[in-house]
Amino acid sequence: MSVATVEIHLPALLHNVACFKRTAPNSRIMAIVKANAYGHGLVEVARFLQEQVDSFGVARLEEALQLRSIGIEQPILLLEGFFPDDSLSVLEKYHLQTVVHSPWQIERLKKFKTKHPISVWFKIDTGMHRLGFCFEDAIPYLQALAKCHSVAKPIAISSHFCSADEIDNPYTQLQHDTFDAFLNAAKKSGVPIGETSIAASSGLFAWPQSHYTWVRPGISLYGISPFPYHTAGKATGTQLGLLPAMTLKSEVISVRPHRKGEGVGYNQIWQSSRTTQLGVIAMGYGDGYPRDVPCGTPVLINGMRYPIVGRISMDMTVVDLGPKTIIKEGDEAIFWGPLLPVEEIAAITGFSAYELVTTLTNRTTLFYKTDSIPD
Ligand SMILES: *Cc1c(COP(=O)(O)O)cnc(C)c1O
């Protein structure tokens, strides 16, 4: 077993949901738990949150079925819709909601015979240009969808922002206005329209006019800011009033003296300018910590920051502990967590915080804490 551990502080998730309820008091909350709940563990996160949120959003049918298999009864939405090989009878059997973004999906629904109509979210492309019907020809598709006997009425309408994390970007307001205009057109078309949603985390926190009837927070559920690190007052989850749930940590396995001028690690990309002590930590890119981090990236040991030196190896990371150190083998080393924001590590390394938390490997053991006071 590896000493690289991902510790998840579950009560932080509750704190974050409470924060969403204050920020978007008139909207319901769809907790986005795709990609193993952004690396936080799909099953444990969903089980812990099931009483607290109104529904769950996933990206894959398998993720939805996993939630049903552990007894989650809330609505579950397939955010990318059903895929060409997915069976509509499975959606029906497990009461899964689906996004409908393409004409081929309407054709499939048209042919599907069922006594239990499927709840659908018609997706309109307001500018992301990834999935969804474009405004100009969406109404006939919406009407065709409404004619399908396999489709429950009313029909919900969704869209997605492409740049809502850039708080000064006027494109978000344009997307919002397009969404609004489409909702008006949809209402006039005679199709019964139900729930509406466009905001993910950044819409929730920066664009209050975008809340509609459902908000869909993902990254912020885990206490991480969706905004770029230079965004004043919004750089970290903590600044947004959130509590980060994840701590990535391991331990020091060797403290060793190191001579001035000597290099360390593969290709000796760093040489020490002084005689010092190095700490070797059992954490590497095999655990999901990125290999290409600049020397100087901090690691927290006993509450103090130490700079990473040399290249990250598959299983190890080296830090410069300084000439006189009290750090010893067995001491805990934190790579990110409430006191060393993952957003800061993202900013230093050029990765996004989304990427850092979702690409940890399964060698890192997930470990859950339920006590109410975070470290
Ligand atoms: C992933 C996703 C979200 C959540 O986005 P965050 O930025 O993590 O809050 C919301 N809606 C859709 C359609 C998504 O794919």
The ligand as a Gaussian input file, in Angstrom:
#p B3LYP/6-31G(d) Opt

LIG

0 1
 C      -18.806000      19.617000     -15.593000
 C      -20.055000      20.365000     -15.816000
 C      -20.548000      21.245000     -14.842000
 C      -19.781000      21.617000     -13.599000
 O      -18.795000      22.564000     -13.931000
 P      -17.868000      23.245000     -12.804000
 O      -17.124000      24.289000     -13.522000
 O      -16.973000      22.148000     -12.308000
 O      -18.768000      23.751000     -11.753000
 C      -21.791000      21.814000     -15.053000
 N      -22.492000      21.560000     -16.189000
 C      -22.028000      20.743000     -17.158000
 C      -22.844000      20.514000     -18.382000
 C      -20.801000      20.123000     -17.012000
 O      -20.341000      19.325000     -17.977000

